[in-house]
């Protein structure tokens, strides 16, 4: 059975090799990691990237695509390689080691904490002309020093914020008038649509590969181990699956459509040997956009919780729970004083849609819910027994 592995390249003098862990996150640092946009946010924070990503193809180029009958990927390729950067980090990680000789000969504690130093690299995408860059959290995790390489020029970057729940991070370099990628609408991606993966696999900088959208709203249990309510880490997985070739070092790189719009951040591959075998996964751009803006504006993500445990529905589940349909997703339990219970939702209710958008899986629902902010109100279409109804739910 294939395993799910993170695709950032890792080069270290301390610990070498790429380790794949079955259906778990295995980072480039050999550590396990896990986790409605405010249209006024950019103006308030003087951010220079567009809040209407579908209004133009890219930040610094007004060129439009031709309507030729054949598929031409050259424009998107040439545009995106200018906005994808090489992320290089120096990290220090504490390691607990056992030294029985220290206790036997010197009477010291046999357990010692030692610092482990290493180098790693991955990819990132410039999202503003003044140097904001989005990448994966696992690319920069534990980093003491972050360097960004753009066309043979090296910049020192600072960490703006991280979100383990989605495995995203934002870093910043001091620069101006940079080429940058515009966000596309990942909800509009269609199965079979051509996409490009751009990154630095195996330290081969500015590499472009092409493939199609194989599936949407994939939950691959990549971040499950990061679940930590005390730290407000609730893993969210609603990946875009493609067959574009990605490898170690592509983590944090761009997934773009044929217009050159950023529709995802490449994050993982399914492989038994650590190299591309036909399956790759990217975080949808709509999630990236929400998380990125929150990290830049607030330093953390303003996230809402439904206050309910959910399960995918199918014919077997429907029969077991005496449901009248196998559509939607099932509420299996409610959190006391949670949003769902306060709004009148009940165990065994089926959620069919949120704000008019149909949902067929928990991953799809989570991918939509993460876009909202505390205080927002949503309309849930539910089915309770034979009755369908609308329930208004205020999120906090």
Secondary structure as GFF3:
##gff-version 3
##sequence-region A 1 396
A	DSSP	beta_strand	3	6	.	.	.	ID=ss1
A	DSSP	beta_strand	10	11	.	.	.	ID=ss2
A	DSSP	alpha_helix	41	45	.	.	.	ID=ss3
A	DSSP	three_ten_helix	53	55	.	.	.	ID=ss4
A	DSSP	alpha_helix	74	80	.	.	.	ID=ss5
A	DSSP	beta_strand	84	98	.	.	.	ID=ss6
A	DSSP	alpha_helix	100	106	.	.	.	ID=ss7
A	DSSP	beta_strand	111	126	.	.	.	ID=ss8
A	DSSP	beta_strand	132	136	.	.	.	ID=ss9
A	DSSP	alpha_helix	137	140	.	.	.	ID=ss10
A	DSSP	beta_strand	143	150	.	.	.	ID=ss11
A	DSSP	beta_strand	153	163	.	.	.	ID=ss12
A	DSSP	beta_strand	168	172	.	.	.	ID=ss13
A	DSSP	three_ten_helix	186	188	.	.	.	ID=ss14
A	DSSP	beta_strand	194	199	.	.	.	ID=ss15
A	DSSP	three_ten_helix	201	203	.	.	.	ID=ss16
A	DSSP	beta_strand	207	218	.	.	.	ID=ss17
A	DSSP	three_ten_helix	224	226	.	.	.	ID=ss18
A	DSSP	three_ten_helix	229	231	.	.	.	ID=ss19
A	DSSP	beta_strand	239	242	.	.	.	ID=ss20
A	DSSP	beta_strand	254	257	.	.	.	ID=ss21
A	DSSP	beta_strand	262	271	.	.	.	ID=ss22
A	DSSP	beta_strand	280	284	.	.	.	ID=ss23
A	DSSP	alpha_helix	285	298	.	.	.	ID=ss24
A	DSSP	beta_strand	308	312	.	.	.	ID=ss25
A	DSSP	alpha_helix	315	320	.	.	.	ID=ss26
A	DSSP	beta_strand	329	334	.	.	.	ID=ss27
A	DSSP	alpha_helix	339	342	.	.	.	ID=ss28
A	DSSP	beta_strand	350	354	.	.	.	ID=ss29
A	DSSP	beta_strand	357	358	.	.	.	ID=ss30
A	DSSP	alpha_helix	362	369	.	.	.	ID=ss31
A	DSSP	beta_strand	377	384	.	.	.	ID=ss32
A	DSSP	beta_strand	387	394	.	.	.	ID=ss33
###
